[in-house]
Amino acid sequence: MPDRSVYGSWKWLWAAVFGLTGCAGGTSDSPVDAPGAAKTPTTATLETGARILQDKPPLRALDTYLDGFHFYNGRMSGQMEAHHYCSALNEEVFQCAIFDGNTSSAKLMGVEYIISQRLFEGLPASEKQLWHSHVHEVKSGQLIAPGIPQAAETRLMKNLIGTYGKTWHTWHTEQGNALPYGVPQLMMGFTADGQVDPQLVRERDARMGVDSEAKKRARAGIDTPAIDPGADAWQKGQVWQIKDPTGEHAH
């Protein structure tokens, strides 16, 4: 079984390899601008005061940045890049806020929960169909940790490869939605070559200054764990999705 100490390994790597700082790679802007009046000086002043005076432990805990790609469960043609900012609740449960970019104007696009192989194996069969594996995301080089040395990133991916994710998107900005229209949608991760739109990967790599193919080669030595047959249920025709009650926002 793969090492379950994902967070412990990550914190050790962060401190031992390059400290608590590091370039996050190139910037990725949100594809939409939210409508609304510009911030007033009063709002800006209140924000500054809150930034200085208020402690925000849940936000400070989001100290791991991962970038990858998702698609709508049941509709692989609906693909998008997803910027994950994650924290560890313990050694086997992690939570990520997902944004459509990595700048201050990025929109909160959704959430992902990540659990260890051991915890996933204990889930009911009906629950497992909502989760996706991370094996191909890691081995293909699609999933990256921008800004950290390749050796440290490879070590991190070695610990992530056996985990499973449950992802919901609530703001579909890749469709040009300037507001969070519609209902939350269950997302999945890619499981084989030829599924992700190569243009998405090329654009991300150019923007971030990374080479997914080089990362794929660097990860070739990572052991590939067996994937629980209950995960990635869409591959077996078991597709579950929330239907929009208005019928106006098909995803």
BABA-906443 format. One record per residue: chain; x, y, z of N, C-alpha, C in turn. Coordinates in steps of 0.1 Angstrom, whole numbers. Atoms other than C-alpha are relative to their C-alpha. Example, Ala and Ser with C-alpha at 12.3 -4.5 7.8 and 13.67 -1.06 7.14 Angstrom:
+--------+-------+-------+-------+-------+-------+-------+-------+-------+-------+
: cadena :   nc1 :   nc2 :   nc3 :  cac1 :  cac2 :  cac3 :   cc1 :   cc2 :   cc3 :
+--------+-------+-------+-------+-------+-------+-------+-------+-------+-------+
:      A :     9 :   -12 :     0 :   123 :   -45 :    78 :     9 :    12 :     0 :
:      A :    -9 :   -11 :     0 :   137 :   -11 :    71 :    -8 :    11 :     8 :
+--------+-------+-------+-------+-------+-------+-------+-------+-------+-------+
***
This chain:
+--------+-------+-------+-------+-------+-------+-------+-------+-------+-------+
: cadena :   nc1 :   nc2 :   nc3 :  cac1 :  cac2 :  cac3 :   cc1 :   cc2 :   cc3 :
+--------+-------+-------+-------+-------+-------+-------+-------+-------+-------+
:      A :     8 :   -12 :     0 :     0 :     0 :     0 :     9 :    12 :     0 :
:      A :    -8 :   -12 :     0 :    13 :    35 :    -8 :     1 :     7 :    13 :
:      A :    -2 :    -8 :   -12 :    26 :    57 :    20 :   -12 :    10 :     1 :
:      A :    12 :    -8 :    -2 :    -5 :    74 :    35 :     4 :    14 :     6 :
:      A :    -4 :   -13 :    -7 :    16 :   103 :    51 :     2 :    11 :   -10 :
:      A :    -1 :   -10 :    10 :     9 :   127 :    23 :     4 :    13 :     5 :
:      A :    -3 :   -13 :    -5 :     9 :   158 :    43 :    13 :     1 :     8 :
:      A :   -13 :     0 :    -7 :    38 :   148 :    66 :    11 :     1 :   -10 :
:      A :   -11 :    -1 :    10 :    60 :   142 :    35 :     1 :    13 :    -6 :
:      A :     0 :   -13 :     7 :    49 :   174 :    19 :     6 :    11 :     9 :
:      A :    -6 :   -10 :   -10 :    57 :   195 :    51 :    15 :    -2 :     1 :
:      A :   -15 :     3 :    -1 :    91 :   178 :    54 :     7 :     5 :   -12 :
:      A :    -6 :    -4 :    12 :    99 :   184 :    18 :     1 :    16 :    -1 :
:      A :     1 :   -14 :     0 :    88 :   220 :    20 :    11 :     7 :     8 :
:      A :    -9 :    -6 :    -9 :   110 :   228 :    49 :    15 :    -4 :    -3 :
:      A :   -13 :     5 :     2 :   140 :   206 :    40 :     6 :     4 :   -13 :
:      A :    -5 :    -2 :    13 :   143 :   213 :     3 :     1 :    15 :    -3 :
:      A :    -2 :   -14 :     4 :   136 :   250 :     0 :    -7 :    10 :     9 :
:      A :     6 :    -9 :    -9 :   120 :   265 :    31 :   -14 :     3 :    -3 :
:      A :    15 :    -3 :     1 :    86 :   282 :    33 :    -3 :    10 :   -11 :
:      A :     2 :    -9 :    11 :    90 :   303 :     1 :     3 :    -8 :   -13 :
:      A :    -2 :     6 :    13 :    90 :   295 :   -36 :    -9 :     6 :   -10 :
:      A :     7 :    -6 :    11 :    79 :   308 :   -69 :   -12 :   -10 :    -4 :
:      A :    11 :     8 :     4 :    44 :   296 :   -78 :    -2 :    -2 :   -14 :
:      A :     1 :     2 :    14 :    50 :   296 :  -115 :    -7 :    13 :    -6 :
:      A :     7 :   -11 :     6 :    32 :   318 :  -140 :   -14 :     3 :     5 :
:      A :    13 :    -3 :    -5 :     0 :   336 :  -133 :   -11 :    -4 :   -10 :
:      A :    12 :     4 :     7 :   -34 :   324 :  -145 :   -12 :     8 :     4 :
:      A :    12 :    -9 :    -3 :   -62 :   350 :  -147 :   -13 :    -8 :    -1 :
:      A :    13 :     5 :     1 :   -98 :   342 :  -142 :    -6 :     3 :   -14 :
:      A :     5 :    -3 :    13 :  -116 :   339 :  -176 :   -12 :     9 :     0 :
:      A :    12 :    -9 :     0 :  -146 :   361 :  -164 :     3 :    11 :    10 :
:      A :     0 :   -11 :    -9 :  -151 :   394 :  -147 :   -14 :     0 :     6 :
:      A :    13 :     0 :    -7 :  -179 :   394 :  -121 :    -6 :    14 :    -1 :
:      A :     7 :   -13 :     1 :  -205 :   422 :  -126 :    -1 :     6 :    14 :
:      A :     2 :    -7 :   -12 :  -209 :   448 :  -100 :     8 :    13 :     1 :
:      A :    -7 :   -13 :    -1 :  -198 :   483 :   -89 :    14 :    -2 :     6 :
:      A :   -14 :     0 :    -5 :  -161 :   489 :   -82 :     0 :     2 :    15 :
:      A :    -1 :    -2 :   -15 :  -149 :   487 :   -46 :     2 :    15 :     3 :
:      A :    -1 :   -13 :    -4 :  -153 :   519 :   -28 :    12 :     1 :    10 :
:      A :   -11 :    -1 :   -10 :  -125 :   534 :    -6 :    -3 :    -5 :    13 :
:      A :     4 :     6 :   -13 :  -145 :   524 :    24 :     2 :   -15 :     1 :
:      A :    -2 :    14 :     0 :  -145 :   488 :    14 :    14 :    -4 :     0 :
:      A :   -14 :     2 :     1 :  -108 :   489 :     6 :     6 :     2 :    14 :
:      A :    -5 :    -3 :   -14 :  -101 :   504 :    41 :    -4 :   -11 :     9 :
:      A :     4 :    11 :    -9 :  -122 :   477 :    58 :     7 :   -12 :    -3 :
:      A :    -8 :    12 :     3 :  -104 :   450 :    39 :    14 :     1 :     6 :
:      A :   -13 :    -2 :    -5 :   -71 :   464 :    49 :     1 :    -3 :    15 :
:      A :     1 :     2 :   -15 :   -81 :   465 :    86 :    -2 :   -14 :     3 :
:      A :     3 :    14 :    -3 :   -95 :   430 :    85 :    12 :    -8 :    -3 :
:      A :   -12 :     7 :     4 :   -63 :   418 :    68 :    10 :     0 :    12 :
:      A :    -9 :    -2 :   -11 :   -43 :   432 :    97 :    -4 :    -5 :    13 :
:      A :     5 :     3 :   -14 :   -65 :   426 :   127 :    -6 :   -14 :     2 :
:      A :     7 :    13 :    -2 :   -83 :   393 :   120 :     9 :   -12 :    -4 :
:      A :    -8 :    12 :     2 :   -67 :   359 :   123 :    -9 :    -9 :    -9 :
:      A :     8 :     8 :     9 :   -78 :   334 :    96 :     7 :   -14 :    -1 :
:      A :    -6 :    13 :     0 :   -66 :   299 :   106 :    -4 :    -9 :   -12 :
:      A :     4 :     9 :    11 :   -86 :   280 :    79 :     7 :     4 :   -13 :
:      A :    -7 :    -5 :    12 :   -71 :   302 :    52 :    15 :    -2 :     0 :
:      A :   -14 :     2 :    -1 :   -36 :   300 :    65 :     4 :   -15 :    -2 :
:      A :    -2 :    14 :     1 :   -39 :   262 :    65 :     1 :    -4 :   -15 :
:      A :     0 :     4 :    14 :   -43 :   262 :    27 :    13 :     3 :    -6 :
:      A :   -14 :    -3 :     3 :    -6 :   259 :    21 :     6 :    -8 :   -11 :
:      A :    -5 :     8 :    11 :    -3 :   234 :    -7 :    -8 :     3 :   -13 :
:      A :     6 :    -4 :    13 :   -10 :   245 :   -43 :     3 :   -11 :   -11 :
:      A :     0 :    10 :    10 :   -18 :   219 :   -69 :    -8 :     5 :   -12 :
:      A :     7 :    -4 :    12 :   -28 :   225 :  -105 :    -3 :   -12 :    -9 :
:      A :     4 :    11 :     8 :   -47 :   200 :  -127 :   -12 :     3 :    -9 :
:      A :    11 :    -2 :     9 :   -77 :   194 :  -149 :   -12 :    -9 :     4 :
:      A :    12 :     8 :    -3 :  -113 :   182 :  -144 :    -9 :     0 :   -12 :
:      A :    11 :     0 :    10 :  -143 :   173 :  -165 :   -13 :    -4 :     7 :
:      A :    13 :     3 :    -5 :  -180 :   170 :  -159 :    -3 :   -15 :     0 :
:      A :     4 :    14 :    -1 :  -191 :   136 :  -147 :   -11 :    -2 :   -10 :
:      A :     9 :     3 :    10 :  -209 :   122 :  -177 :     1 :     8 :   -13 :
:      A :    -3 :    -8 :    12 :  -196 :   148 :  -202 :    14 :     4 :     0 :
:      A :   -15 :    -3 :     1 :  -159 :   146 :  -209 :     4 :    12 :    -8 :
:      A :    -3 :   -11 :     9 :  -161 :   173 :  -235 :     1 :    13 :     8 :
:      A :     0 :   -12 :    -9 :  -166 :   198 :  -206 :    12 :     0 :     9 :
:      A :   -13 :     1 :    -8 :  -130 :   202 :  -194 :     5 :    14 :     4 :
:      A :    -6 :   -12 :    -5 :  -112 :   229 :  -175 :    12 :    -2 :     9 :
:      A :   -11 :    -1 :   -10 :   -81 :   238 :  -155 :    -5 :     3 :    14 :
:      A :     4 :    -3 :   -14 :   -84 :   238 :  -117 :    12 :     2 :     9 :
:      A :   -10 :    -4 :   -10 :   -62 :   255 :   -92 :    -4 :    -4 :    14 :
:      A :     4 :     5 :   -13 :   -63 :   237 :   -59 :     9 :     6 :    11 :
:      A :    -7 :    -4 :   -11 :   -53 :   252 :   -26 :    -5 :    -8 :    12 :
:      A :     4 :    11 :    -9 :   -53 :   224 :     0 :     7 :     1 :    14 :
:      A :    -6 :     2 :   -14 :   -48 :   217 :    37 :    -3 :   -14 :     5 :
:      A :     2 :    14 :    -5 :   -46 :   185 :    57 :    -7 :     1 :    13 :
:      A :     7 :     1 :   -13 :   -71 :   177 :    84 :     7 :   -10 :     9 :
:      A :    -9 :    10 :    -7 :   -49 :   147 :    93 :     8 :    -6 :   -11 :
:      A :    -9 :     6 :    10 :   -26 :   123 :    75 :    -8 :    -7 :   -11 :
:      A :     8 :     7 :    11 :   -55 :   108 :    54 :   -12 :     8 :    -5 :
:      A :    12 :    -7 :     4 :   -81 :   135 :    49 :     5 :    15 :    -3 :
:      A :    -5 :   -13 :     5 :   -74 :   167 :    29 :   -12 :     8 :    -6 :
:      A :    10 :    -8 :     6 :   -96 :   196 :    17 :     6 :    11 :    -8 :
:      A :    -6 :   -10 :     9 :   -90 :   219 :   -12 :   -11 :    10 :    -5 :
:      A :     8 :   -10 :     6 :  -106 :   252 :   -23 :     5 :     1 :   -14 :
:      A :    -4 :     0 :    14 :  -106 :   252 :   -61 :    -4 :    14 :    -7 :
:      A :     2 :   -13 :     7 :  -102 :   285 :   -81 :     3 :    -2 :   -15 :
:      A :    -2 :     0 :    14 :  -103 :   293 :  -118 :    13 :     7 :    -4 :
:      A :   -13 :    -7 :     3 :   -69 :   311 :  -116 :     8 :     0 :    13 :
:      A :    -9 :    -1 :   -12 :   -41 :   319 :   -92 :     4 :    15 :     3 :
:      A :    -2 :   -14 :    -3 :   -44 :   357 :   -90 :   -11 :     4 :    10 :
:      A :     9 :    -5 :    -9 :   -63 :   379 :   -66 :   -15 :     1 :    -5 :
:      A :    13 :    -1 :     6 :   -92 :   381 :   -90 :    -6 :   -14 :    -3 :
:      A :     4 :    13 :     2 :   -96 :   343 :   -92 :   -14 :    -3 :     6 :
:      A :    14 :     3 :    -5 :  -132 :   330 :   -87 :     1 :   -14 :     7 :
:      A :     1 :    12 :    -8 :  -139 :   303 :   -61 :    -9 :   -10 :    -8 :
:      A :     7 :     8 :    10 :  -149 :   275 :   -85 :    -6 :   -13 :     6 :
:      A :     5 :    12 :    -7 :  -155 :   246 :   -61 :     9 :    -5 :    11 :
:      A :    -7 :     6 :   -11 :  -141 :   222 :   -36 :     4 :   -15 :    -4 :
:      A :    -3 :    14 :     2 :  -123 :   188 :   -36 :     4 :    -5 :    14 :
:      A :    -4 :     7 :   -12 :  -120 :   164 :    -7 :     9 :   -12 :    -5 :
:      A :    -9 :    11 :     4 :   -91 :   139 :    -9 :     3 :    -9 :    12 :
:      A :    -2 :    10 :   -11 :   -88 :   107 :    12 :    10 :   -11 :    -5 :
:      A :    -9 :    11 :     2 :   -63 :    79 :    15 :    -7 :   -12 :    -6 :
:      A :     5 :    13 :     6 :   -67 :    45 :    -2 :    -7 :    -8 :    11 :
:      A :     6 :     7 :   -11 :   -74 :    30 :    32 :   -14 :     4 :     4 :
:      A :    13 :    -6 :    -3 :  -103 :    53 :    39 :   -10 :    -3 :   -11 :
:      A :     8 :     3 :    11 :  -116 :    49 :     4 :    -6 :   -14 :     0 :
:      A :     4 :    14 :     0 :  -117 :    12 :     7 :   -12 :    -3 :     9 :
:      A :    11 :     2 :   -10 :  -141 :    15 :    37 :   -13 :     7 :    -4 :
:      A :    13 :    -7 :     4 :  -167 :    36 :    18 :   -10 :   -10 :    -6 :
:      A :    10 :     8 :     7 :  -200 :    21 :     7 :     1 :     1 :   -15 :
:      A :    -2 :     1 :    14 :  -202 :    11 :   -29 :    -8 :    12 :    -7 :
:      A :     7 :   -11 :     6 :  -228 :    38 :   -36 :     7 :    13 :     1 :
:      A :    -8 :   -12 :    -2 :  -205 :    65 :   -22 :    12 :     0 :    -9 :
:      A :   -13 :     0 :     8 :  -174 :    53 :   -41 :    -2 :     5 :   -14 :
:      A :     3 :    -4 :    14 :  -191 :    61 :   -75 :     2 :    15 :    -2 :
:      A :    -1 :   -14 :     0 :  -188 :    98 :   -66 :    15 :     5 :     0 :
:      A :   -14 :    -4 :    -2 :  -150 :    97 :   -63 :     8 :    -5 :   -12 :
:      A :    -9 :     3 :    11 :  -121 :    96 :   -88 :    14 :    -3 :     5 :
:      A :   -14 :     3 :    -3 :   -86 :    81 :   -87 :     9 :    11 :    -5 :
:      A :   -10 :   -10 :     3 :   -55 :   101 :   -90 :    12 :    -6 :    -8 :
:      A :   -11 :     7 :     5 :   -32 :    75 :  -106 :     4 :     6 :   -14 :
:      A :    -4 :    -5 :    13 :   -33 :    88 :  -142 :     4 :    15 :     1 :
:      A :    -3 :   -14 :    -2 :   -33 :   125 :  -131 :    15 :     1 :     4 :
:      A :   -14 :    -1 :    -4 :     0 :   118 :  -114 :    10 :    -5 :   -11 :
:      A :   -10 :     7 :     9 :    17 :    94 :  -139 :     1 :     8 :   -13 :
:      A :     0 :    -8 :    13 :     7 :   116 :  -169 :     8 :    13 :     0 :
:      A :    -6 :   -13 :    -2 :    23 :   147 :  -155 :   -11 :    11 :     0 :
:      A :    11 :   -10 :     1 :   -11 :   165 :  -157 :    -1 :     8 :    14 :
:      A :     1 :    -6 :   -13 :   -12 :   172 :  -119 :    14 :     5 :     4 :
:      A :   -13 :    -6 :    -3 :    16 :   196 :  -109 :    -2 :     8 :    13 :
:      A :    -1 :    -9 :   -11 :    27 :   215 :   -78 :     9 :    12 :    -4 :
:      A :    -8 :   -11 :     6 :    38 :   248 :   -93 :    10 :     6 :     9 :
:      A :   -10 :    -8 :    -7 :    70 :   264 :   -82 :    10 :    -8 :     9 :
:      A :    -9 :     8 :    -8 :    87 :   235 :   -63 :    10 :    -8 :    -8 :
:      A :   -10 :     8 :     8 :   118 :   216 :   -74 :    -6 :   -14 :    -4 :
:      A :     6 :    13 :     6 :   111 :   185 :   -95 :     2 :   -12 :    10 :
:      A :    -2 :    11 :   -10 :   126 :   161 :   -69 :   -10 :     0 :    11 :
:      A :    10 :    -1 :   -11 :   103 :   174 :   -42 :   -14 :    -2 :    -6 :
:      A :    13 :     3 :     5 :    73 :   174 :   -65 :    -2 :   -15 :    -3 :
:      A :     1 :    15 :     3 :    80 :   138 :   -76 :    -3 :    -7 :    13 :
:      A :     3 :     7 :   -13 :    81 :   128 :   -39 :   -14 :     3 :     5 :
:      A :    14 :    -3 :    -3 :    48 :   146 :   -33 :    -9 :    -9 :    -8 :
:      A :     9 :     8 :     8 :    32 :   128 :   -62 :     0 :   -14 :     3 :
:      A :    -1 :    14 :    -5 :    44 :    95 :   -49 :   -10 :    -3 :    11 :
:      A :     9 :     1 :   -11 :    23 :   101 :   -19 :   -15 :     2 :    -4 :
:      A :    13 :    -3 :     5 :    -7 :   114 :   -38 :    -6 :   -10 :    -9 :
:      A :     4 :     9 :    11 :    -9 :    87 :   -64 :   -11 :   -10 :     5 :
:      A :    10 :    10 :    -5 :   -29 :    63 :   -42 :   -13 :     6 :     6 :
:      A :    12 :    -6 :    -6 :   -55 :    88 :   -30 :   -11 :     1 :   -10 :
:      A :    12 :    -2 :     8 :   -90 :    95 :   -42 :    -6 :    13 :     3 :
:      A :     6 :   -14 :    -1 :  -109 :   128 :   -48 :   -14 :     0 :    -3 :
:      A :    15 :    -3 :     3 :  -145 :   139 :   -46 :    -1 :    15 :    -2 :
:      A :    -1 :   -14 :     4 :  -149 :   172 :   -64 :   -14 :     5 :    -5 :
:      A :    12 :    -7 :     4 :  -178 :   196 :   -68 :     4 :    14 :    -5 :
:      A :    -2 :   -13 :     5 :  -178 :   227 :   -90 :   -13 :     8 :     1 :
:      A :    12 :    -8 :    -3 :  -202 :   255 :   -81 :    -1 :    13 :    -9 :
:      A :     0 :   -11 :     9 :  -191 :   283 :  -105 :     7 :    -4 :   -13 :
:      A :    -5 :     6 :    12 :  -187 :   273 :  -141 :     5 :    11 :    -9 :
:      A :    -5 :   -11 :     8 :  -165 :   301 :  -154 :     6 :    -4 :   -13 :
:      A :    -6 :     4 :    13 :  -150 :   281 :  -182 :   -11 :     1 :   -11 :
:      A :    10 :    -2 :     9 :  -184 :   285 :  -198 :    -3 :    15 :    -2 :
:      A :     2 :   -14 :     1 :  -181 :   323 :  -195 :   -10 :     6 :    10 :
:      A :    10 :    -4 :    -9 :  -206 :   325 :  -166 :     6 :    10 :    10 :
:      A :    -6 :   -10 :    -8 :  -199 :   358 :  -149 :    -6 :    -1 :    15 :
:      A :     6 :     2 :   -13 :  -221 :   347 :  -119 :    -1 :   -16 :     1 :
:      A :     1 :    14 :    -2 :  -224 :   312 :  -103 :   -14 :    -6 :    -3 :
:      A :    13 :     5 :     5 :  -255 :   301 :  -124 :     0 :   -15 :     2 :
:      A :     2 :    15 :     0 :  -270 :   266 :  -121 :     3 :    -6 :    13 :
:      A :    -2 :     8 :   -12 :  -264 :   239 :   -96 :    14 :    -6 :     0 :
:      A :   -13 :     7 :    -1 :  -232 :   222 :   -83 :     1 :   -12 :    -9 :
:      A :    -2 :    12 :     9 :  -218 :   196 :  -106 :    12 :    -8 :     5 :
:      A :   -10 :     9 :    -4 :  -198 :   165 :   -98 :    10 :    -1 :   -11 :
:      A :   -11 :     0 :     9 :  -164 :   165 :  -115 :     8 :   -13 :     1 :
:      A :    -9 :    11 :     0 :  -140 :   137 :  -124 :    14 :     3 :    -5 :
:      A :   -14 :    -1 :     5 :  -103 :   132 :  -132 :     2 :    -9 :   -11 :
:      A :    -3 :     9 :    11 :   -88 :   117 :  -163 :     7 :   -12 :     4 :
:      A :    -5 :    13 :    -4 :   -79 :    81 :  -163 :     9 :    -7 :   -11 :
:      A :    -7 :     6 :    10 :   -61 :    75 :  -196 :     5 :    10 :   -10 :
:      A :    -5 :    -9 :    11 :   -40 :    91 :  -224 :   -11 :     2 :   -10 :
:      A :     9 :    -3 :    11 :   -60 :   108 :  -251 :   -13 :     6 :     5 :
:      A :    13 :    -6 :    -5 :   -88 :   121 :  -228 :     0 :    15 :     2 :
:      A :     0 :   -14 :    -3 :   -77 :   155 :  -218 :     3 :     8 :   -14 :
:      A :    -3 :    -8 :    12 :   -77 :   183 :  -245 :    15 :     4 :     1 :
:      A :   -14 :    -3 :    -1 :   -40 :   186 :  -253 :     3 :    15 :     0 :
:      A :    -2 :   -15 :     1 :   -45 :   224 :  -260 :     0 :     6 :    14 :
:      A :     1 :    -5 :   -14 :   -55 :   229 :  -223 :    14 :    -2 :     7 :
:      A :   -12 :     3 :    -7 :   -23 :   212 :  -212 :    11 :     9 :    -6 :
:      A :   -10 :    -9 :     6 :    -1 :   231 :  -237 :    -1 :    14 :     5 :
:      A :     1 :   -14 :    -5 :   -15 :   264 :  -226 :     4 :     1 :    14 :
:      A :    -4 :     0 :   -14 :   -11 :   256 :  -189 :    15 :    -1 :     1 :
:      A :   -15 :     2 :    -1 :    25 :   244 :  -194 :     7 :    13 :    -4 :
:      A :    -6 :   -12 :     5 :    34 :   275 :  -214 :    -1 :    11 :    10 :
:      A :     3 :   -11 :   -10 :    18 :   298 :  -188 :     8 :    -2 :    13 :
:      A :    -7 :     3 :   -13 :    34 :   280 :  -158 :    15 :    -2 :    -2 :
:      A :   -14 :     2 :     2 :    67 :   274 :  -175 :     4 :   -14 :     4 :
:      A :    -3 :    14 :    -4 :    65 :   236 :  -170 :    -1 :    -9 :   -12 :
:      A :     1 :    10 :    11 :    68 :   205 :  -192 :    -6 :   -13 :     5 :
:      A :     7 :    11 :    -5 :    42 :   179 :  -185 :     7 :   -13 :    -4 :
:      A :    -6 :    12 :     5 :    60 :   153 :  -206 :    13 :    -3 :     8 :
:      A :   -12 :     2 :    -8 :    92 :   158 :  -186 :    -4 :    -5 :    14 :
:      A :     5 :     4 :   -13 :    72 :   154 :  -154 :    -4 :   -15 :    -1 :
:      A :     4 :    14 :     2 :    57 :   122 :  -168 :    12 :    -9 :     0 :
:      A :   -12 :     9 :     0 :    92 :   108 :  -174 :     6 :     0 :    14 :
:      A :    -6 :     0 :   -13 :   104 :   119 :  -140 :    -8 :    -9 :    10 :
:      A :     8 :     8 :    -9 :    75 :   100 :  -124 :    -2 :   -15 :    -4 :
:      A :     1 :    14 :     5 :    80 :    68 :  -144 :     3 :   -10 :    11 :
:      A :    -4 :     9 :   -10 :    96 :    52 :  -114 :   -10 :    -2 :    12 :
:      A :    10 :     1 :   -11 :    66 :    58 :   -91 :    -8 :   -12 :    -2 :
:      A :     9 :    12 :     1 :    48 :    26 :   -83 :   -14 :     3 :    -3 :
:      A :    14 :    -3 :     4 :    14 :    24 :   -98 :    -9 :    -9 :     8 :
:      A :     8 :     8 :    -8 :   -11 :    12 :   -72 :   -13 :    -5 :    -8 :
:      A :    13 :     5 :     6 :   -42 :    -9 :   -81 :   -11 :    10 :     4 :
:      A :    11 :    -9 :    -2 :   -73 :    13 :   -85 :   -12 :    -8 :     5 :
:      A :    12 :     6 :    -5 :  -103 :     4 :   -64 :   -11 :     0 :   -11 :
:      A :    10 :     0 :    11 :  -130 :    -8 :   -89 :   -12 :     8 :     2 :
:      A :    12 :    -8 :    -3 :  -156 :    13 :   -72 :     2 :    15 :    -4 :
:      A :    -3 :   -14 :     4 :  -138 :    46 :   -82 :    -2 :     1 :   -15 :
:      A :     1 :    -3 :    14 :  -142 :    63 :  -116 :   -11 :    -8 :    -7 :
:      A :    11 :     9 :     4 :  -176 :    47 :  -120 :    -5 :     4 :   -14 :
:      A :     4 :    -4 :    14 :  -183 :    67 :  -152 :     5 :    -9 :   -10 :
:      A :    -6 :     9 :    10 :  -161 :    43 :  -170 :    -8 :   -13 :    -2 :
:      A :     8 :    12 :     1 :  -186 :    15 :  -163 :   -15 :     4 :    -3 :
:      A :    13 :    -5 :     3 :  -216 :    37 :  -173 :    -8 :     4 :    12 :
:      A :     7 :    -5 :   -12 :  -225 :    46 :  -137 :     3 :    15 :     2 :
:      A :    -2 :   -14 :     0 :  -229 :    83 :  -141 :   -10 :     6 :     9 :
:      A :     9 :    -7 :    -9 :  -244 :   104 :  -113 :     3 :    15 :    -1 :
:      A :    -2 :   -14 :     1 :  -250 :   141 :  -117 :   -13 :     7 :     5 :
:      A :    12 :    -8 :    -5 :  -273 :   168 :  -102 :    -6 :     7 :   -13 :
:      A :     8 :    -6 :    11 :  -300 :   179 :  -127 :    -4 :    14 :     4 :
:      A :     4 :   -13 :    -3 :  -307 :   216 :  -129 :   -16 :     1 :    -1 :
:      A :    15 :     0 :     0 :  -344 :   220 :  -119 :    -6 :     9 :    -9 :
:      A :     6 :   -10 :    10 :  -349 :   250 :  -142 :     2 :    -5 :   -14 :
:      A :    -3 :     4 :    13 :  -335 :   232 :  -172 :     7 :    10 :    -8 :
:      A :    -7 :   -12 :     8 :  -317 :   265 :  -182 :    15 :    -1 :     0 :
:      A :   -14 :     0 :    -1 :  -282 :   256 :  -172 :     6 :   -14 :    -1 :
:      A :    -5 :    14 :     3 :  -272 :   223 :  -188 :    15 :     0 :     0 :
:      A :   -15 :     1 :    -1 :  -236 :   213 :  -179 :     5 :   -13 :    -6 :
+--------+-------+-------+-------+-------+-------+-------+-------+-------+-------+
***
